[in-house]
Amino acid sequence: MAIIQFDCLMPDSDTEALAQRFTQLSHLITRDGKAETAQVTHNANPTVPTEIITQLRAQLHQEHHPPTHVTMHRYVVHLTVVTGSLNQVAMLYARLLTPPANLPHNAVAAENENECEIPARYPWTVQIIPSSW
């Protein structure tokens, strides 16, 4: 079983909606044959290294007007029989956390990636654990 684990720093009030979006995407991934099964679990207040929490808090303060109460949440996707790239599947889930950027049609303008970036909805990290581990 392969695992894709997202650790997110976010308001508790948003966790149920995000869990539903992860579950909806899991249904699409299995429907489209990218994996045989895709099950999502949510863990409130997981054990996360202090350095990661510090980094995510700094990112939150830099990119957003942070809410007064945010906590760590972990969304774990358990996948069986993944077809294709596990990294590509992880990036599909990552789109739930990062809004799409509007890229300019001018190739020269698009080269400056920093101008095109949009902050993630919530600071997050991802860990991908292939099934062979």
Backbone bond lengths (Angstrom), bond angles and torsions (degrees), N, CA, C in turn:
res aa  C-N    CA-C-N  psi(-1)  N-CA   C-N-CA  omega(-1)  CA-C   N-CA-C  phi
1 M - - - 1.448 - - 1.524 108.61 -
2 A 1.313 116.40 128.78 1.458 122.00 175.61 1.528 108.59 -88.40
3 I 1.323 115.31 151.33 1.467 120.80 -178.77 1.521 109.12 -130.94
4 I 1.328 115.15 134.81 1.464 122.40 170.90 1.523 105.59 -119.49
5 Q 1.328 116.06 120.08 1.466 121.12 -173.79 1.522 109.80 -118.95
6 F 1.327 115.74 121.17 1.460 122.29 176.56 1.522 108.84 -108.27
7 D 1.328 116.90 127.61 1.459 122.82 171.60 1.520 106.99 -108.18
8 C 1.332 116.48 121.89 1.463 122.20 -174.19 1.525 110.23 -123.82
9 L 1.318 116.01 140.83 1.465 122.32 173.01 1.519 106.12 -100.57
10 M 1.331 116.43 111.71 1.459 118.78 -170.78 1.527 111.63 -155.33
11 P 1.343 116.29 163.84 1.463 119.60 175.31 1.527 110.28 -68.34
12 D 1.311 116.26 141.78 1.464 120.76 178.30 1.530 111.63 -57.95
13 S 1.321 116.97 -31.17 1.466 120.94 -176.63 1.529 112.93 -65.93
14 D 1.322 118.27 -18.51 1.469 121.29 -177.87 1.525 113.57 -96.86
15 T 1.318 117.78 -5.92 1.465 119.91 -169.62 1.524 113.72 -68.91
16 E 1.312 117.81 -38.85 1.467 119.68 -178.14 1.527 110.90 -66.43
17 A 1.321 116.78 -42.96 1.467 120.01 179.34 1.529 110.94 -63.49
18 L 1.325 117.07 -39.80 1.462 119.39 179.09 1.525 110.62 -67.88
19 A 1.315 117.67 -39.20 1.468 120.66 177.09 1.530 110.27 -60.60
20 Q 1.324 117.29 -39.91 1.462 120.89 177.66 1.527 111.13 -64.22
21 R 1.327 116.94 -39.25 1.468 120.06 178.93 1.527 110.69 -66.69
22 F 1.337 117.41 -40.02 1.466 120.84 175.71 1.536 109.96 -60.64
23 T 1.327 116.54 -43.11 1.465 120.88 -179.32 1.528 111.07 -66.33
24 Q 1.324 117.43 -43.01 1.466 120.60 177.97 1.523 111.10 -60.59
25 L 1.331 116.68 -42.90 1.460 119.79 178.45 1.526 110.69 -65.41
26 S 1.314 117.41 -36.52 1.464 120.80 177.64 1.524 111.16 -60.41
27 H 1.327 116.62 -39.66 1.469 120.20 177.02 1.530 110.43 -62.77
28 L 1.316 117.05 -42.23 1.467 120.51 178.93 1.525 111.49 -65.16
29 I 1.320 116.33 -39.61 1.467 120.81 -179.14 1.526 110.55 -64.16
30 T 1.322 117.32 -40.87 1.468 118.91 178.02 1.530 110.64 -73.84
31 R 1.307 117.36 -38.32 1.465 120.73 178.08 1.525 111.48 -59.38
32 D 1.352 115.26 -40.15 1.463 120.76 -177.30 1.524 113.06 -85.76
33 G 1.327 117.62 2.81 1.456 121.08 174.92 1.517 115.57 77.28
34 K 1.329 117.77 17.68 1.472 120.31 177.57 1.529 111.29 -77.74
35 A 1.327 116.02 -19.53 1.469 122.42 175.02 1.523 107.45 -156.27
36 E 1.322 115.24 152.96 1.466 118.90 178.08 1.526 110.33 -72.94
37 T 1.337 116.38 -44.52 1.462 121.19 174.78 1.522 108.95 -135.42
38 A 1.333 115.56 152.10 1.467 122.23 176.81 1.526 107.19 -148.39
39 Q 1.319 116.30 105.46 1.463 122.43 -178.54 1.527 109.54 -112.70
40 V 1.319 116.56 137.44 1.464 121.89 -177.62 1.523 109.80 -111.41
41 T 1.333 115.35 135.42 1.461 120.68 170.67 1.525 108.25 -123.05
42 H 1.325 115.51 149.81 1.464 122.04 178.84 1.519 108.45 -120.35
43 N 1.323 115.75 133.76 1.460 121.59 178.76 1.530 107.89 -125.85
44 A 1.325 116.87 116.15 1.463 121.00 175.99 1.526 108.68 -82.38
45 N 1.306 116.12 138.07 1.466 123.38 179.22 1.532 113.70 56.22
46 P 1.328 117.61 55.17 1.464 119.75 177.80 1.522 110.79 -72.58
47 T 1.312 116.07 164.73 1.459 120.93 174.77 1.522 107.90 -78.58
48 V 1.322 115.85 114.68 1.464 122.80 -178.51 1.523 107.13 -128.73
49 P 1.328 118.28 137.66 1.467 119.75 178.79 1.532 111.93 -54.96
50 T 1.316 115.51 140.61 1.464 122.01 -177.98 1.519 112.08 -55.60
51 E 1.334 117.41 -37.82 1.469 120.74 -178.67 1.529 110.97 -61.52
52 I 1.314 116.73 -37.86 1.466 120.09 -179.79 1.520 110.05 -69.99
53 I 1.323 117.48 -43.12 1.464 120.39 178.39 1.522 110.18 -61.08
54 T 1.321 117.26 -42.76 1.468 121.60 178.79 1.521 110.54 -60.86
55 Q 1.317 116.76 -44.35 1.464 121.21 179.59 1.534 110.91 -64.01
56 L 1.319 117.53 -43.38 1.462 120.58 -179.70 1.526 111.35 -67.27
57 R 1.328 117.53 -37.37 1.475 120.13 176.77 1.531 110.96 -64.83
58 A 1.328 116.70 -41.01 1.469 120.51 177.51 1.525 110.40 -62.38
59 Q 1.316 116.31 -41.85 1.462 120.83 178.46 1.524 110.70 -64.04
60 L 1.320 117.25 -41.52 1.460 121.62 178.77 1.526 110.66 -60.34
61 H 1.324 117.35 -45.44 1.466 121.09 -179.29 1.525 111.77 -68.42
62 Q 1.312 117.24 -32.28 1.464 121.29 -178.86 1.528 112.02 -75.24
63 E 1.319 117.45 -38.28 1.462 120.79 -170.78 1.523 114.67 -101.43
64 H 1.322 118.39 -16.20 1.464 121.14 -173.61 1.521 110.23 -139.19
65 H 1.323 113.69 168.47 1.460 120.15 166.19 1.521 104.19 -91.10
66 P 1.332 116.77 97.87 1.463 118.92 -169.16 1.520 113.38 -66.63
67 P 1.325 115.56 141.37 1.462 118.62 171.97 1.520 109.41 -66.14
68 T 1.305 115.44 161.20 1.464 118.88 -176.20 1.517 112.70 -71.29
69 H 1.333 117.78 -26.96 1.466 119.24 -177.37 1.529 109.87 -128.97
70 V 1.315 115.56 108.65 1.461 121.38 173.99 1.524 107.96 -129.03
71 T 1.312 115.78 147.92 1.457 121.19 178.43 1.521 108.81 -137.26
72 M 1.317 114.81 166.68 1.457 120.57 178.03 1.525 109.67 -79.22
73 H 1.317 114.47 139.42 1.461 121.88 175.58 1.516 107.71 -136.06
74 R 1.311 115.61 143.01 1.464 121.01 -179.58 1.527 108.94 -118.98
75 Y 1.326 114.54 129.41 1.459 122.03 173.39 1.520 106.56 -114.36
76 V 1.325 115.90 121.74 1.460 121.11 -177.62 1.524 108.15 -116.29
77 V 1.327 115.66 126.34 1.457 121.84 177.52 1.523 107.23 -106.13
78 H 1.318 116.54 120.36 1.464 123.27 178.50 1.527 107.08 -101.31
79 L 1.332 116.66 118.71 1.462 121.46 -175.25 1.518 111.02 -119.40
80 T 1.330 116.14 140.76 1.459 120.15 171.93 1.523 108.66 -119.77
81 V 1.299 115.53 148.78 1.463 125.05 177.18 1.532 110.81 47.28
82 V 1.314 115.96 64.48 1.462 121.60 177.62 1.521 108.38 -76.44
83 T 1.322 116.01 128.87 1.462 120.40 175.52 1.522 107.43 -100.93
84 G 1.302 116.95 134.88 1.455 120.13 -177.89 1.517 111.14 84.28
85 S 1.314 115.19 -151.06 1.460 122.40 -172.53 1.532 112.00 -89.34
86 L 1.314 116.03 125.88 1.462 121.05 174.70 1.526 110.12 -64.34
87 N 1.328 117.35 -34.96 1.468 120.92 177.39 1.529 111.00 -62.78
88 Q 1.327 117.76 -39.86 1.465 119.98 178.25 1.525 111.15 -64.70
89 V 1.316 116.61 -38.83 1.467 119.85 176.89 1.532 109.51 -63.93
90 A 1.325 117.29 -42.22 1.469 120.87 178.01 1.524 110.87 -60.11
91 M 1.323 117.02 -38.86 1.463 119.81 -179.82 1.529 111.54 -68.28
92 L 1.319 117.69 -30.07 1.468 119.42 174.23 1.526 110.26 -61.78
93 Y 1.319 116.52 -44.91 1.468 120.03 177.42 1.530 111.03 -66.07
94 A 1.324 117.27 -36.99 1.467 121.02 -179.30 1.525 111.51 -61.48
95 R 1.321 116.85 -27.52 1.469 119.67 178.35 1.526 112.21 -63.67
96 L 1.315 116.94 -21.89 1.464 119.65 176.06 1.524 111.14 -68.39
97 L 1.316 116.56 -22.88 1.463 122.07 -175.83 1.522 113.27 -102.85
98 T 1.319 117.09 -17.38 1.462 121.46 -176.19 1.520 109.00 -126.79
99 P 1.325 117.99 119.36 1.464 119.49 -179.51 1.527 110.71 -68.18
100 P 1.330 117.05 152.71 1.466 119.52 179.10 1.528 110.89 -68.53
101 A 1.313 115.38 144.33 1.467 121.07 178.30 1.520 109.20 -89.64
102 N 1.316 116.17 145.34 1.459 121.36 173.15 1.519 107.80 -88.68
103 L 1.319 116.19 104.40 1.459 120.71 -177.34 1.517 110.44 -85.66
104 P 1.335 116.96 139.10 1.461 119.58 177.46 1.530 110.31 -69.08
105 H 1.323 115.59 152.41 1.466 120.36 179.21 1.520 111.20 -78.40
106 N 1.315 116.87 -16.80 1.459 122.41 179.14 1.526 108.66 -80.88
107 A 1.333 117.31 121.18 1.470 121.65 -176.56 1.524 112.22 -61.64
108 V 1.321 117.39 -35.98 1.464 120.49 -179.55 1.530 109.87 -67.43
109 A 1.314 117.39 -43.25 1.463 120.86 178.98 1.525 111.04 -65.93
110 A 1.320 117.15 -33.83 1.462 120.76 -179.05 1.523 112.47 -70.97
111 E 1.331 117.61 -17.89 1.462 120.72 179.47 1.524 112.21 -65.89
112 N 1.320 117.45 -27.62 1.461 121.00 178.29 1.529 108.29 -85.51
113 E 1.336 115.41 84.80 1.460 121.29 -174.17 1.525 113.20 -60.45
114 N 1.328 117.46 -33.68 1.468 120.38 -177.59 1.523 111.98 -62.02
115 E 1.327 116.96 -31.57 1.461 120.46 179.52 1.531 111.69 -71.40
116 C 1.319 117.15 -22.73 1.460 121.97 -176.16 1.522 113.28 -94.61
117 E 1.313 117.45 -15.37 1.464 120.27 -173.78 1.521 112.28 -70.09
118 I 1.313 114.25 143.51 1.459 122.56 174.91 1.525 106.65 -119.65
119 P 1.333 118.26 132.93 1.472 118.97 -178.78 1.525 111.83 -60.94
120 A 1.310 115.23 148.52 1.462 121.43 175.39 1.524 109.12 -63.64
121 R 1.320 115.89 152.42 1.466 119.52 177.50 1.525 110.69 -59.67
122 Y 1.318 114.55 -40.34 1.462 121.87 177.73 1.520 107.14 -137.57
123 P 1.320 118.56 143.80 1.466 119.27 173.07 1.528 109.37 -63.81
124 W 1.327 116.19 139.16 1.458 119.58 -175.74 1.522 110.60 -152.54
125 T 1.321 113.93 161.51 1.460 121.84 171.11 1.522 106.79 -130.07
126 V 1.320 115.31 159.96 1.462 119.68 177.94 1.518 109.14 -132.73
127 Q 1.312 115.40 143.00 1.457 122.08 173.63 1.521 106.66 -128.11
128 I 1.326 116.02 130.51 1.460 121.82 180.00 1.520 107.97 -112.52
129 I 1.320 115.79 124.99 1.463 121.43 -179.05 1.528 107.43 -120.05
130 P 1.339 117.30 104.67 1.469 119.94 -179.82 1.522 111.26 -63.23
131 S 1.301 115.84 159.32 1.470 120.58 -176.54 1.517 112.92 -67.87
132 S 1.318 118.40 -17.52 1.464 120.33 -178.75 1.523 112.82 -80.30
133 W 1.347 118.31 -5.43 1.469 120.26 -178.13 1.485 110.98 -83.83
